[in-house]
């Protein structure tokens, strides 16, 4: 049917990794939102976003900057 959907994914501003995680569950609630990259060690409030095309089966099809 529809085929593909675009999904936005957070990326590390230093190394481009998509494995960014919030520093703690309270990050963004009681304290400013802080993101941590396990690949390069980045820690800060800034992140990038890319759009990823996802097929009906959930598989990633194509990446493009958003």
C-alpha positions as CSV (number, residue, x, y, z in Angstrom):
1,X,0.0,0.0,0.0
2,X,1.6,3.3,1.2
3,X,5.1,1.9,1.2
4,X,7.3,4.3,3.0
5,X,7.1,6.7,6.0
6,X,9.6,9.3,7.1
7,X,10.8,9.1,10.7
8,X,13.0,11.7,12.4
9,X,16.0,10.4,14.3
10,X,18.4,12.3,16.7
11,X,22.1,12.3,15.8
12,X,25.2,13.3,17.7
13,X,26.5,16.7,16.5
14,X,30.1,15.5,16.9
15,X,30.3,12.0,15.3
16,X,26.8,11.6,13.7
17,X,25.9,8.5,15.8
18,X,22.2,7.7,16.1
19,X,22.7,6.2,19.6
20,X,22.1,9.4,21.5
21,X,20.4,8.9,24.9
22,X,19.1,11.3,27.6
23,X,21.5,11.6,30.5
24,X,18.8,10.7,33.0
25,X,15.1,10.1,33.1
26,X,14.6,13.5,34.7
27,X,16.5,15.3,32.0
28,X,14.1,17.8,30.4
29,X,11.7,17.6,33.3
30,X,13.4,19.0,36.4
31,X,16.7,19.9,34.6
32,X,17.6,21.0,31.1
33,X,17.6,18.2,28.5
34,X,21.1,16.8,28.3
35,X,22.1,14.2,25.6
36,X,25.0,11.7,25.8
37,X,26.6,9.9,23.0
38,X,28.2,6.5,24.0
39,X,30.3,6.5,20.8
40,X,32.3,9.7,21.1
41,X,31.5,10.8,24.7
42,X,29.6,14.0,23.7
43,X,27.5,15.4,26.5
44,X,25.3,18.5,25.9
45,X,21.9,20.0,25.1
46,X,22.4,20.1,21.3
47,X,21.6,17.3,18.8
48,X,21.0,17.0,15.1
49,X,18.1,15.3,13.4
50,X,17.8,13.4,10.1
51,X,14.8,11.9,8.3
52,X,14.9,8.2,7.8
53,X,12.6,6.6,5.3
54,X,11.0,3.5,6.8
55,X,9.2,0.8,4.8
56,X,6.0,-1.1,5.8
57,X,8.2,-3.8,7.3
58,X,10.0,-1.3,9.5
59,X,13.3,-1.6,7.6
60,X,15.3,1.5,7.1
61,X,15.4,2.4,3.4
62,X,17.2,5.7,2.9
63,X,18.6,8.6,5.0
64,X,18.5,12.2,4.1
65,X,19.2,15.3,6.1
66,X,16.3,17.1,7.5
